[in-house]
Amino acid sequence: MKRFLEILLISLRLGVSSFGGPIAHLGYFHEEYVRRRKWIDERTYADLVALCQFLPGPASSQVGIGIGVARGGAIGGFIAFLGFTIPSVIALILFALLLKELDIADAGWIQGLKLVAVAVVAHAILGMASKLTPDKSRKTFALLAVVITLIWQTTFTQVGIIIGAAIIGLFLFKNKSDQDAEDFRIPLSKRFATVCIILFFGLLALLPFLRELTGANWIAMFDSFYRAGALVFGGGHVVLPLLEREFVPTGWLTEQEFLAGYGAAQAVPGPLFTFAAYLGAVINGWKGGLLATVAIFLPAFLLIFGALPFWDTLRKNQKMKGALLGVNAAVVGILVAAFYQPIWTSSVTSAIDFAFAAVLFSMLVYYKLPPWIVVVTGALGGMILGYI
């Protein structure tokens, strides 16, 4: 029980302070779980990030679930997800019910929190790069990943890069020695994992038939949100336009309602997939918000529960180590590209922004201040700068 409470409190703190989108969340997780708590080592964290980048769904949420599973089994994974997700779910349902007309997209404190994300992600990338790209060949992998990701910004670019890096790394690094990752205990059976994978594909195939057969609105909602969570690669920024095409043209909600929620989703911490909670609440009140949240995140649970027991065995296989060395280097490049677009381009728009981001970075890296102090400073500083 003490371990579950620890997982809940830490993930809840992350859930109320992790602004900036999925790549920023990976930075916050790295700071909390790797640097401070040392629940997992650098190599294991990088392997887990690579796995979740490859799977469809919200990568940062799946990383958090995976760490929770390692710490406390399936229950620990659920608790880690609950703590990280519930704050933004509650906030977005309240936006839908009470604050639809509130315009906060350009608020000063939002800009300050964007600059916090710049500092956090930069810190995480520097730490991961020093460990995962120590030689010229792996630096080259990372560089190519940056270039390809920025030039070809498509839904499946990241997956293609990871697959290509794995294939090349399998041959290029097959004889390269590298520090082994620490044991990452996955207290889930392979039988349970197989059931989860079967359930994932079963629901994907069955829900559209149930939708047509019953005509029930709640099944139609569940089907739409489940498919969005099951078929989207690239995280929250990619799922937003998919949800727009799913619900606005069909008349579930208006374009204005959708855009109001889009602004709210950018303003709250936690995973962007919780935008589904806003949409569900607009369509059918708070019950619709909860239904939408369950539906869009269920594929993430089924996939990460299904993959982890097999993944830990594969990553320790001698033949697979070369592939993972290539994948981890490519992931560094993907994170650098995401740091530039959209985090840097949407956050640092002036010399003052750059100066403030440098101050926040120094607070985190050189003065070793707790992340929550950096977050509060960013929000207050953004409010002050907004009046200048």
C-alpha positions in Angstrom: 0.0 0.0 0.0 2.9 2.4 0.8 4.4 1.8 -2.6 1.0 2.5 -4.4 0.7 5.7 -2.4 4.2 6.8 -3.4 3.4 6.1 -7.1 0.1 8.1 -6.8 1.7 11.1 -5.1 4.6 11.4 -7.5 2.5 10.9 -10.6 -0.1 13.4 -9.3 2.6 16.0 -8.8 3.7 15.4 -12.3 0.1 15.6 -13.5 -0.4 19.1 -12.1 3.0 20.5 -13.2 3.9 18.8 -16.5 3.1 21.5 -19.1 4.3 21.5 -22.7 3.0 18.4 -24.5 4.3 14.8 -24.8 8.0 15.6 -25.5 8.1 17.9 -22.5 6.4 15.1 -20.4 9.3 12.8 -21.2 11.6 15.5 -19.9 9.7 15.7 -16.6 9.6 11.9 -16.3 13.4 11.7 -16.9 14.0 14.3 -14.3 11.8 12.7 -11.7 12.1 9.0 -12.3 15.7 8.7 -13.6 17.7 11.6 -12.1 15.9 12.1 -8.8 14.2 8.8 -7.8 16.5 6.5 -9.8 13.6 4.1 -10.2 15.1 3.1 -13.6 18.5 3.7 -15.3 19.2 5.9 -18.3 19.4 2.9 -20.7 16.2 1.3 -19.6 14.3 4.6 -19.7 15.6 5.2 -23.3 14.5 1.7 -24.3 11.0 2.3 -22.8 10.7 5.6 -24.6 11.7 3.9 -27.9 9.1 1.2 -27.4 6.3 3.8 -26.7 7.4 5.9 -29.6 6.9 2.8 -31.8 3.4 1.9 -30.4 0.3 3.9 -31.4 -1.2 6.1 -28.7 0.0 8.7 -26.2 3.7 7.9 -25.9 4.3 9.9 -22.7 1.3 8.3 -20.9 2.5 4.9 -21.9 6.0 5.6 -20.6 4.4 6.6 -17.3 2.3 3.5 -17.2 5.3 1.4 -17.9 7.3 2.8 -15.0 4.2 2.4 -12.8 4.0 -1.3 -13.9 7.7 -1.9 -13.1 7.1 -0.3 -9.7 3.8 -1.9 -8.7 2.5 -4.2 -11.3 -0.7 -3.6 -13.3 -2.2 -1.8 -10.4 0.9 0.4 -10.2 0.6 1.2 -13.9 -3.1 2.2 -13.4 -2.3 4.4 -10.4 0.6 6.1 -12.3 -1.8 6.8 -15.2 -4.5 8.0 -12.8 -2.3 10.5 -11.0 -0.8 11.9 -14.2 -4.1 12.1 -16.1 -6.9 13.0 -13.6 -5.9 16.7 -13.1 -6.2 17.6 -16.7 -9.4 15.4 -17.1 -11.1 17.3 -14.3 -9.9 20.7 -15.6 -11.1 20.0 -19.2 -14.5 18.7 -18.1 -14.9 21.9 -16.0 -13.9 23.9 -19.1 -16.6 22.1 -21.1 -19.3 22.6 -18.5 -18.5 26.0 -17.0 -15.8 27.9 -18.9 -16.5 27.4 -22.6 -16.3 31.1 -23.3 -13.1 31.8 -21.4 -10.3 32.9 -23.7 -6.9 31.9 -22.2 -5.0 30.9 -25.2 -2.8 34.0 -25.1 -2.5 34.4 -21.3 0.9 35.4 -20.1 1.2 32.5 -17.7 0.7 30.1 -20.5 3.7 31.6 -22.3 5.7 31.2 -19.2 4.9 27.5 -18.9 5.8 27.0 -22.5 9.3 28.4 -21.7 9.5 26.0 -18.7 8.9 23.2 -21.2 11.8 24.5 -23.3 14.1 24.3 -20.3 12.9 20.9 -19.2 13.2 19.3 -22.6 16.6 20.8 -23.3 17.9 19.3 -20.0 16.4 15.9 -20.8 17.9 15.8 -24.3 21.4 16.8 -23.1 21.3 14.0 -20.5 20.1 11.4 -22.9 22.4 12.4 -25.7 25.5 12.1 -23.5 24.5 8.5 -22.6 23.0 7.3 -25.9 25.2 9.0 -28.5 28.7 8.6 -27.2 30.4 7.9 -30.6 30.4 9.3 -34.1 28.2 6.5 -35.6 25.4 7.0 -33.1 25.7 10.8 -33.3 25.2 10.3 -37.1 22.1 8.3 -36.4 20.7 11.1 -34.2 21.6 13.7 -36.8 19.9 11.8 -39.6 16.8 11.4 -37.4 16.7 15.1 -36.8 17.0 15.9 -40.5 14.4 13.4 -41.7 11.9 14.2 -39.0 12.0 17.9 -39.8 11.9 17.5 -43.6 9.2 14.8 -43.8 6.7 15.7 -41.1 4.2 12.9 -41.7 2.3 10.7 -39.3 4.5 7.6 -39.9 7.9 9.3 -40.2 8.9 8.5 -36.6 7.9 4.9 -36.9 9.8 4.6 -40.2 12.9 6.1 -38.6 12.8 3.7 -35.6 12.3 0.7 -37.9 15.2 1.8 -40.1 17.5 2.5 -37.2 16.7 -0.9 -35.7 17.5 -2.7 -39.0 20.8 -0.8 -39.6 21.8 -1.0 -35.9 21.2 -4.8 -35.9 24.2 -5.1 -38.3 26.2 -2.0 -37.6 26.4 -2.5 -33.8 26.1 -6.2 -33.5 29.6 -6.5 -32.0 29.6 -3.3 -30.1 29.8 -3.6 -26.3 27.6 -1.3 -24.3 26.8 -1.1 -20.7 23.9 -3.4 -19.9 20.7 -2.0 -18.6 19.7 -2.8 -15.0 17.0 -5.4 -14.5 13.6 -3.9 -15.2 11.2 -6.3 -13.5 7.9 -6.6 -15.3 5.4 -8.3 -12.9 3.0 -9.2 -15.7 2.7 -12.7 -17.2 3.0 -13.3 -20.9 -0.4 -14.9 -20.8 -1.9 -11.7 -19.5 0.0 -9.8 -22.2 -1.4 -12.0 -24.9 -5.0 -11.5 -23.6 -4.4 -7.7 -23.7 -3.2 -7.8 -27.3 -6.1 -10.0 -28.4 -8.5 -7.6 -26.6 -7.0 -4.6 -28.3 -7.5 -6.0 -31.8 -10.9 -7.5 -30.9 -12.3 -4.2 -29.8 -10.9 -2.5 -32.8 -12.8 -4.9 -35.1 -15.9 -5.4 -33.0 -16.9 -1.8 -32.0 -17.8 -0.6 -35.5 -20.2 -3.6 -35.9 -21.8 -2.9 -32.5 -22.1 0.8 -33.5 -24.0 -0.1 -36.7 -26.0 -2.8 -35.0 -27.3 -0.9 -32.0 -27.3 2.7 -33.1 -26.6 3.7 -29.5 -24.9 7.0 -29.1 -22.6 5.9 -26.3 -21.3 3.0 -28.3 -20.7 5.3 -31.3 -18.8 7.7 -29.0 -16.8 4.9 -27.5 -15.9 3.5 -31.0 -14.8 6.9 -32.3 -12.6 7.7 -29.3 -11.2 4.1 -29.1 -10.2 4.2 -32.8 -8.5 7.6 -32.3 -6.4 6.2 -29.4 -5.6 3.0 -31.3 -4.6 4.3 -34.7 -2.7 7.5 -34.0 1.1 7.6 -34.1 2.9 10.7 -32.9 1.0 11.7 -29.7 -1.5 14.3 -28.8 -0.7 16.9 -31.4 -1.6 14.3 -34.1 -4.8 13.1 -32.4 -6.4 16.6 -32.3 -7.0 17.0 -36.0 -8.2 13.4 -36.2 -10.8 14.1 -33.5 -11.9 17.2 -35.4 -12.6 15.2 -38.5 -14.4 12.6 -36.4 -16.8 14.9 -34.5 -17.2 18.3 -36.2 -18.4 17.3 -39.7 -20.8 14.7 -38.1 -22.5 17.3 -36.0 -21.5 16.1 -32.6 -20.2 19.6 -31.8 -19.5 22.9 -33.6 -16.2 24.2 -34.9 -16.3 27.0 -32.4 -16.8 24.5 -29.5 -13.9 22.4 -30.8 -11.5 25.3 -31.1 -12.4 26.6 -27.6 -11.5 23.2 -26.2 -8.3 23.1 -28.3 -7.2 26.3 -26.5 -8.1 24.8 -23.1 -6.1 21.6 -23.9 -3.0 23.6 -24.6 -3.4 25.4 -21.2 -3.6 22.5 -18.8 -0.8 20.1 -17.7 -0.8 16.4 -18.5 -1.4 14.4 -21.7 -3.1 16.1 -24.7 -5.2 13.0 -25.2 -7.4 14.3 -22.3 -8.8 16.7 -24.9 -11.2 13.8 -25.3 -12.6 14.5 -21.9 -13.6 18.0 -23.0 -15.2 16.7 -26.2 -17.1 14.0 -24.4 -18.4 16.5 -21.8 -19.6 18.9 -24.5 -21.5 16.0 -26.2 -23.0 14.4 -23.1 -22.0 16.1 -19.9 -19.5 14.8 -17.3 -20.5 11.2 -18.0 -19.6 11.7 -21.6 -16.3 13.2 -20.5 -15.4 10.1 -18.4 -16.6 7.7 -21.2 -14.4 9.5 -23.8 -11.4 9.4 -21.4 -11.7 5.7 -20.8 -12.2 5.0 -24.5 -9.2 7.0 -25.9 -6.8 5.7 -23.3 -7.9 2.0 -23.2 -5.8 1.1 -26.3 -2.7 2.6 -24.6 -3.2 0.3 -21.6 -3.8 -2.8 -23.7 -0.8 -2.1 -25.9 1.7 -1.3 -23.1 0.5 -4.2 -21.0 0.7 -6.5 -24.0 4.2 -5.4 -25.0 6.1 -5.0 -21.8 6.6 -8.7 -20.8 8.0 -9.6 -24.3 9.9 -6.3 -24.6 12.1 -6.9 -21.5 13.2 -10.3 -22.9 13.9 -8.9 -26.3 16.0 -5.9 -25.2 18.4 -8.2 -23.3 18.8 -10.5 -26.3 22.4 -10.2 -27.6 21.1 -10.0 -31.2 18.7 -7.2 -30.3 21.2 -5.0 -28.5 22.6 -3.6 -31.7 19.2 -2.8 -32.9 18.3 -1.0 -29.7 21.6 1.0 -29.8 20.5 2.3 -33.2 16.9 3.0 -32.0 18.0 4.8 -28.9 20.3 7.1 -30.9 17.5 7.8 -33.4 15.1 8.6 -30.6 17.5 11.3 -29.4 17.3 12.8 -32.9 13.5 12.6 -32.9 13.4 14.4 -29.5 15.8 17.1 -30.8 13.5 17.6 -33.8 10.4 17.8 -31.6 12.3 20.2 -29.3 12.6 22.6 -32.3 9.2 22.0 -33.8 6.8 22.6 -32.1 8.3 23.4 -28.6 10.9 26.0 -29.6 9.1 27.6 -32.5 5.9 28.1 -30.6 7.5 29.3 -27.3 10.7 31.3 -28.1 9.5 34.2 -30.2 11.6 37.1 -28.8 14.9 37.9 -27.1 13.1 38.2 -23.8 11.7 34.7 -24.2 15.1 33.3 -24.9 16.6 35.1 -21.9 13.8 33.9 -19.6 14.2 30.3 -20.9 17.9 30.5 -20.2 17.1 31.6 -16.6 14.7 28.7 -16.1 17.2 26.2 -17.6 19.9 27.5 -15.2 17.6 27.1 -12.2 16.9 23.5 -13.2 20.4 22.4 -14.3 22.9 24.5 -12.4 21.1 25.5 -9.3 19.4 22.1 -9.0 16.1 23.6 -7.9 13.0 21.3 -7.7 11.0 21.2 -10.9 7.8 22.6 -9.2 9.8 25.8 -8.3 10.8 26.2 -11.9 7.2 25.7 -13.0 5.8 28.3 -10.6 8.6 30.7 -11.5 7.8 30.2 -15.2 4.1 30.9 -14.7 4.7 34.0 -12.5 7.4 35.3 -14.9 5.1 34.8 -17.9 2.4 36.9 -16.2 4.8 39.7 -15.4 6.3 39.7 -19.0 2.8 39.7 -20.4 2.3 43.2 -18.9 5.6 44.6 -20.2 
